[in-house]
Amino acid sequence: MMERIFPDPAVLSGAALEHEVLAAPPENRRSTRPWVSFNFIASIDGAATMDGLSGKLGNAWDLRVFSLMRQTADVVLVGAQTVRAEGYGGELLSKAAQKWRAENWLSEHPPVAIVSGSLNLDPGLEVFTQAPVRPLVLTLASAPQERREALSEVSDVVTVGEDSLDVARLITELSGRGYKNLHSEGGPTLLGSFAAAGRVDELNLTVSPMLVGGSAGRIAHSPGSHATGSHVAGAQAAVASGMTLTRILKAESMLFLRYVRPAT
């Protein structure tokens, strides 16, 4: 059973849950620029993965909400490491979800946009060979030319920075292709980069009722965040920003939290 705890507590049937998640958020409708949302899961002790995979923290409820969030995306943005670890490939949506998109003036399949500064991606990965629509690879001008040429055979390779990711340029490139709802499914470096640039409009966080321990990382980190000392504290303070909690769903002992950036 899925419950809405906040706002307006209620028990949500399957249809009500679909309406809850698929409805365009009011903050998104009011936005005059591309809307950037992220979806992550973390354990109650802060681990972003278990045995190296985020999927092991979830359950059927998490998978359902995850799939519904993906269903409304104009483009699914994901980091290269997440693609390699989580096994992206083939059709990302069910036939029912594809039908819903067609009925709501969306293409049946949202393209996948993979962020990779080094282009360390095998053109033979299923995300390329089994993609229903041609993927995008978002990279840097400094990426090796031979890898760029190889990946250009199976994707559209787009430069979104010189020696480091330019988040504003990435968003501009995607919005120039008509993508307004940019939905990201990881990983932590991508979220950290967008957070540092102040371009996270929405964060959907599933809190898994598991204690993982070990050395699993957080849901967000920025390149260079391995540094130590007061320099890091200052850098963290510089990019810290508050978000507003707009929804809490609960299924069994799992929580689904939705945060949005306050209007400016």
NUPAKE-273781 format. One record per residue (C-alpha): residue number from 0; chain; x, y, z. Coordinates in pm, 1 decimal, always signed. Example, Ala and Ser with C-alpha at 12.3 -4.5 7.8 and 13.67 -1.06 7.14 Angstrom:
2
PT   k c       xx       yy       zz
PT   0 A  +1230.0   -450.0   +780.0
PT   1 A  +1367.0   -106.0   +714.0
// end
This chain:
264
PT   k c       xx       yy       zz
PT   0 A     +0.0     +0.0     +0.0
PT   1 A   +124.3   +347.2    -91.7
PT   2 A    +31.3   +636.3   +134.3
PT   3 A    +71.9  +1008.0    +87.6
PT   4 A   +189.3  +1143.1   +421.5
PT   5 A   +233.0  +1504.4   +312.3
PT   6 A    +57.4  +1709.4   +193.0
PT   7 A   -304.6  +1593.1   +234.7
PT   8 A   -262.1  +1242.6   +379.4
PT   9 A   -434.4   +970.6   +178.3
PT  10 A   -406.1   +609.6    +68.0
PT  11 A   -315.0   +597.8   -300.6
PT  12 A   -454.8   +331.4   -530.6
PT  13 A   -254.9   +232.4   -835.9
PT  14 A   -435.9   +489.3  -1050.8
PT  15 A   -402.4   +758.4   -783.4
PT  16 A    -28.9   +691.9   -753.0
PT  17 A    +10.6   +727.2  -1128.5
PT  18 A   -178.6  +1056.5  -1123.2
PT  19 A    +31.3  +1177.8   -828.0
PT  20 A   +366.1  +1112.7   -995.1
PT  21 A   +278.3  +1175.3  -1359.6
PT  22 A   +104.0  +1509.1  -1307.7
PT  23 A   +324.1  +1800.9  -1408.3
PT  24 A   +441.1  +1966.9  -1084.7
PT  25 A   +315.1  +2324.0  -1045.4
PT  26 A   +673.2  +2449.8  -1002.5
PT  27 A   +761.0  +2295.5  -1338.9
PT  28 A   +456.7  +2442.8  -1512.5
PT  29 A   +548.5  +2788.5  -1385.7
PT  30 A   +912.2  +2756.9  -1492.7
PT  31 A  +1015.3  +2948.0  -1803.0
PT  32 A  +1340.9  +2756.6  -1841.9
PT  33 A  +1430.7  +2386.4  -1869.4
PT  34 A  +1340.8  +2190.3  -1556.6
PT  35 A  +1614.8  +1965.4  -1414.4
PT  36 A  +1507.5  +1680.5  -1186.6
PT  37 A  +1714.7  +1409.2  -1020.7
PT  38 A  +1604.6  +1075.2   -879.4
PT  39 A  +1819.2   +891.7   -623.7
PT  40 A  +1793.3   +628.5   -353.8
PT  41 A  +1992.0   +613.3    -30.4
PT  42 A  +1993.7   +393.3   +277.4
PT  43 A  +1900.1   +535.7   +617.1
PT  44 A  +2271.9   +560.1   +698.6
PT  45 A  +2341.0   +755.0   +379.7
PT  46 A  +2476.4   +490.7   +141.6
PT  47 A  +2399.1   +549.1   -225.4
PT  48 A  +2470.5   +187.9   -322.5
PT  49 A  +2490.4   -161.9   -181.1
PT  50 A  +2752.3   -394.2   -330.0
PT  51 A  +2815.7   -116.8   -582.2
PT  52 A  +2458.1   -101.8   -714.0
PT  53 A  +2181.9   +143.5   -625.5
PT  54 A  +1916.4   -103.8   -735.4
PT  55 A  +1993.2   -333.6   -443.6
PT  56 A  +1860.3    -69.1   -204.5
PT  57 A  +1518.6    -65.6   -367.7
PT  58 A  +1210.0   -284.5   -390.7
PT  59 A   +905.2   -314.0   -614.5
PT  60 A   +759.1    +13.4   -484.4
PT  61 A  +1079.2   +201.3   -556.4
PT  62 A  +1093.9    +52.0   -905.5
PT  63 A   +734.6   +161.6   -970.3
PT  64 A   +795.9   +521.2   -865.9
PT  65 A  +1129.9   +523.1  -1050.8
PT  66 A   +956.3   +410.7  -1371.5
PT  67 A   +676.4   +666.6  -1339.5
PT  68 A   +925.2   +951.5  -1298.9
PT  69 A  +1111.3   +838.7  -1607.5
PT  70 A   +783.9   +823.7  -1800.6
PT  71 A   +740.1  +1202.0  -1819.5
PT  72 A  +1098.7  +1289.8  -1915.3
PT  73 A  +1191.3  +1458.6  -2241.3
PT  74 A  +1541.1  +1313.2  -2200.6
PT  75 A  +1699.9  +1079.0  -1945.7
PT  76 A  +2035.8  +1216.3  -1832.0
PT  77 A  +2283.0   +973.9  -1679.1
PT  78 A  +2652.5   +952.0  -1602.7
PT  79 A  +2875.7   +701.9  -1781.5
PT  80 A  +2962.7   +510.6  -1463.7
PT  81 A  +2594.3   +463.1  -1386.6
PT  82 A  +2536.2   +328.4  -1737.5
PT  83 A  +2816.9    +77.7  -1694.8
PT  84 A  +2718.1    -28.1  -1342.0
PT  85 A  +2339.8    -43.7  -1374.2
PT  86 A  +2316.4   -200.1  -1720.5
PT  87 A  +2113.9    +48.9  -1922.9
PT  88 A  +1990.3    -82.6  -2255.5
PT  89 A  +1687.1   -154.6  -2470.0
PT  90 A  +1348.6     +7.6  -2416.0
PT  91 A  +1340.7   +208.2  -2094.1
PT  92 A   +961.8   +209.0  -2067.1
PT  93 A   +683.5    -48.0  -2072.1
PT  94 A   +437.2    -62.1  -2361.3
PT  95 A   +173.3    +98.1  -2137.7
PT  96 A   +411.1   +383.9  -2055.7
PT  97 A   +492.4   +431.0  -2424.0
PT  98 A   +119.4   +450.7  -2500.5
PT  99 A    +70.5   +708.6  -2225.2
PT 100 A   +349.1   +922.3  -2368.5
PT 101 A   +201.9   +908.5  -2718.3
PT 102 A   -136.3  +1013.4  -2578.7
PT 103 A    +28.8  +1305.4  -2398.6
PT 104 A   +215.1  +1450.3  -2695.3
PT 105 A   +550.8  +1297.2  -2608.7
PT 106 A   +773.0  +1071.5  -2817.4
PT 107 A   +723.3   +707.5  -2720.1
PT 108 A  +1087.1   +673.7  -2612.4
PT 109 A  +1284.3   +942.1  -2427.6
PT 110 A  +1642.5   +946.0  -2553.2
PT 111 A  +1926.9   +868.0  -2314.2
PT 112 A  +2193.1  +1137.9  -2278.0
PT 113 A  +2515.0   +998.2  -2130.5
PT 114 A  +2767.0  +1233.5  -1970.7
PT 115 A  +3126.7  +1118.3  -2013.3
PT 116 A  +3425.1  +1348.9  -2003.2
PT 117 A  +3672.6  +1079.2  -2112.9
PT 118 A  +3440.1   +888.1  -2349.3
PT 119 A  +3537.6   +565.3  -2174.3
PT 120 A  +3237.4   +386.3  -2321.1
PT 121 A  +3222.9    +71.2  -2531.3
PT 122 A  +3019.5   +131.0  -2850.7
PT 123 A  +2902.4   -228.2  -2808.6
PT 124 A  +2712.8   -155.1  -2485.6
PT 125 A  +2342.0   -234.0  -2499.3
PT 126 A  +2261.2   +130.8  -2429.1
PT 127 A  +2383.5   +190.1  -2785.3
PT 128 A  +2313.4   -134.4  -2969.9
PT 129 A  +1960.3   -185.1  -2834.4
PT 130 A  +1846.8   +175.5  -2805.3
PT 131 A  +1503.7   +242.2  -2959.8
PT 132 A  +1616.7   +598.8  -3035.5
PT 133 A  +1969.3   +722.2  -3099.8
PT 134 A  +2140.9   +817.0  -2770.7
PT 135 A  +2335.2  +1133.7  -2701.8
PT 136 A  +2683.5  +1136.6  -2551.6
PT 137 A  +2774.3  +1464.2  -2379.8
PT 138 A  +3148.5  +1509.7  -2351.2
PT 139 A  +3440.6  +1751.5  -2335.0
PT 140 A  +3653.3  +1906.7  -2606.3
PT 141 A  +3952.9  +1739.1  -2439.8
PT 142 A  +3812.5  +1386.4  -2493.6
PT 143 A  +4023.4  +1154.9  -2715.3
PT 144 A  +3939.7  +1199.6  -3082.2
PT 145 A  +3949.2   +827.0  -3162.6
PT 146 A  +3688.1   +753.5  -2895.6
PT 147 A  +3476.4  +1039.4  -3022.4
PT 148 A  +3483.8   +895.6  -3373.3
PT 149 A  +3397.8   +545.0  -3253.3
PT 150 A  +3101.9   +662.3  -3045.5
PT 151 A  +2979.2   +886.4  -3326.5
PT 152 A  +2889.5   +568.4  -3512.8
PT 153 A  +2627.4   +477.0  -3250.8
PT 154 A  +2529.5   +811.8  -3094.0
PT 155 A  +2524.2  +1187.3  -3135.5
PT 156 A  +2837.5  +1314.5  -2959.6
PT 157 A  +2797.3  +1668.7  -2826.5
PT 158 A  +3062.7  +1886.6  -2660.3
PT 159 A  +2944.9  +2047.7  -2335.7
PT 160 A  +3270.0  +2184.2  -2194.3
PT 161 A  +3638.4  +2228.0  -2263.9
PT 162 A  +3831.7  +2055.1  -1982.9
PT 163 A  +3542.2  +2029.0  -1734.6
PT 164 A  +3166.1  +1996.5  -1754.8
PT 165 A  +2983.8  +2321.5  -1825.0
PT 166 A  +2639.6  +2255.9  -1677.3
PT 167 A  +2481.4  +2564.6  -1832.8
PT 168 A  +2612.7  +2463.0  -2174.4
PT 169 A  +2479.4  +2108.9  -2128.3
PT 170 A  +2133.1  +2239.9  -2045.0
PT 171 A  +2142.8  +2479.3  -2339.9
PT 172 A  +2242.3  +2199.5  -2577.9
PT 173 A  +1955.6  +1977.3  -2461.0
PT 174 A  +1695.1  +2253.0  -2452.8
PT 175 A  +1803.2  +2352.5  -2804.4
PT 176 A  +1690.1  +2005.3  -2912.5
PT 177 A  +1347.1  +2071.5  -2763.5
PT 178 A  +1401.6  +1896.0  -2429.9
PT 179 A  +1244.7  +2094.7  -2146.4
PT 180 A  +1209.9  +1824.2  -1881.1
PT 181 A  +1559.7  +1695.0  -1812.7
PT 182 A  +1544.2  +1395.2  -1578.5
PT 183 A  +1861.4  +1246.6  -1433.9
PT 184 A  +1905.5   +906.1  -1272.7
PT 185 A  +2263.4   +954.2  -1153.1
PT 186 A  +2532.1   +930.9  -1067.9
PT 187 A  +2676.2  +1118.1   -771.5
PT 188 A  +2931.9  +1320.1   -969.5
PT 189 A  +2659.3  +1443.2  -1203.9
PT 190 A  +2436.5  +1551.0   -915.0
PT 191 A  +2733.0  +1715.7   -744.9
PT 192 A  +2818.7  +1910.3  -1059.2
PT 193 A  +2461.5  +2032.6  -1107.9
PT 194 A  +2432.2  +2121.6   -738.9
PT 195 A  +2754.0  +2323.5   -757.2
PT 196 A  +2613.5  +2508.6  -1058.3
PT 197 A  +2284.5  +2576.6   -880.4
PT 198 A  +2085.6  +2391.2  -1144.0
PT 199 A  +1900.0  +2123.1   -946.5
PT 200 A  +1533.4  +2220.4   -965.1
PT 201 A  +1395.5  +1899.9   -815.6
PT 202 A  +1535.8  +1608.6   -616.1
PT 203 A  +1335.2  +1291.6   -561.1
PT 204 A  +1498.0  +1088.2   -287.7
PT 205 A  +1391.5   +739.2   -188.7
PT 206 A  +1498.8   +652.7   +165.1
PT 207 A  +1556.3   +279.0   +187.1
PT 208 A  +1508.1   +123.5   +534.6
PT 209 A  +1847.7    -42.5   +529.2
PT 210 A  +2168.2     -0.8   +727.3
PT 211 A  +2450.8    -61.8   +481.8
PT 212 A  +2768.5    +51.7   +655.3
PT 213 A  +3094.6     -5.3   +470.3
PT 214 A  +3248.7   +250.6   +239.4
PT 215 A  +2956.9   +326.5     +5.3
PT 216 A  +2952.1   +688.2   -111.4
PT 217 A  +2685.9   +958.5    -85.9
PT 218 A  +2433.9  +1044.3   -357.3
PT 219 A  +2637.1  +1351.8   -454.0
PT 220 A  +2999.5  +1449.8   -477.3
PT 221 A  +3190.9  +1691.0   -694.8
PT 222 A  +3513.8  +1635.5   -885.2
PT 223 A  +3797.7  +1711.5   -647.6
PT 224 A  +3583.7  +1650.1   -337.0
PT 225 A  +3845.5  +1405.6   -211.7
PT 226 A  +4051.7  +1702.7    -90.0
PT 227 A  +4084.8  +1756.4   +284.7
PT 228 A  +4101.3  +2042.7   +529.6
PT 229 A  +3935.3  +2382.0   +553.5
PT 230 A  +3945.0  +2427.3   +176.7
PT 231 A  +3680.1  +2158.2   +137.9
PT 232 A  +3460.3  +2307.2   +407.6
PT 233 A  +3469.5  +2639.1   +229.5
PT 234 A  +3390.4  +2478.1   -104.9
PT 235 A  +3096.6  +2287.9    +44.4
PT 236 A  +2959.6  +2603.3   +202.3
PT 237 A  +2988.4  +2784.5   -129.6
PT 238 A  +2758.9  +2540.5   -310.0
PT 239 A  +2520.6  +2452.5    -25.2
PT 240 A  +2161.8  +2551.7    -96.8
PT 241 A  +1829.2  +2484.5    +67.4
PT 242 A  +1538.4  +2301.8    -92.2
PT 243 A  +1172.4  +2280.7     +2.1
PT 244 A  +1000.9  +1952.8    +88.4
PT 245 A   +681.1  +1926.9   -118.4
PT 246 A   +576.5  +1562.3    -85.9
PT 247 A   +623.2  +1252.8   +129.9
PT 248 A   +500.8   +912.7    +13.0
PT 249 A   +535.6   +593.9   +217.1
PT 250 A   +521.1   +227.2   +120.7
PT 251 A   +597.4    -28.0   +392.0
PT 252 A   +909.1   +121.4   +558.8
PT 253 A  +1032.5   +306.9   +249.6
PT 254 A   +993.6   +683.2   +211.4
PT 255 A   +973.3   +881.0   -111.6
PT 256 A  +1067.2  +1245.7    -63.1
PT 257 A  +1032.0  +1522.9   -319.5
PT 258 A  +1223.8  +1848.0   -280.9
PT 259 A  +1220.8  +2153.0   -509.3
PT 260 A  +1441.1  +2457.6   -525.6
PT 261 A  +1267.4  +2763.4   -380.9
PT 262 A  +1142.0  +3012.1   -638.5
PT 263 A  +1373.3  +3305.4   -693.1
// end
